[in-house]
């Protein structure tokens, strides 16, 4: 992976860790207080998927026959 993709991957993983740490597990997943964490978690997961897609595209574009 290119360096920039590794940096963003680490950032998204740290964000997911912080979200899971601050999540109120006793209230339940769909509780009103946890809604902001669920949305942030979904955005971080989409970010990780985007990093892998961009990395794959960069590998496909750089291959020479």
N, C-alpha and C positions, 0 to 999 in steps of 0.2 A: 504494500500500500504506500501511496505517497504520503509524505509527512503531514500535509494539511488534512488528509482524511483520517490519519491516526489521531491527530489533535482533536478533531471534532468527535471522533468515536469515544475518546477518553472523556471529553466534556459531557457528552450525552450519557455515558455510563455513570459519571459522578452525579449528574442531575437526577437520574433515576434512583440512585442510592439515597440522595437527600430526600426525594419525594417519599420513598418507602419508609424512611426513618421518621418523617414528620406526619405520616398518615395515622389517623385515629382508628385503630383496628377494632376498638370496642364498639364504636358507633355503627360500623357496617360500611360496606363499599358505597352504597348509594345515598348515604346520609348527606344532608345539606352542607355540613362543614367539610366534607371530603370531596365535594364536586370540583373545586379548583385543583385538587391534587390529581384527580382522575383525568381532567383535561390536560394538565401538564405532563402526566405520565404518557398519555396518548401522543402528545406532540413530541416527546422525547423518543418514543418508539418509532414514530414516523421519520424523525430525524436520523435515527440509526439506519433505517431502511434506505433512506435517501443517500446516506454515505456509502452504503454497499452498492447501490445502483450506480452512483457516480464513479465509484472505483472500478466497477465492472466495465462501464462505458469507456473509461480511460484506458483500460487494458485492451479492449477490443480495437480502439482507434490507433493504438501504438504498435500493433502487430504488423510486421512487414513480411511479405511472401518470400 
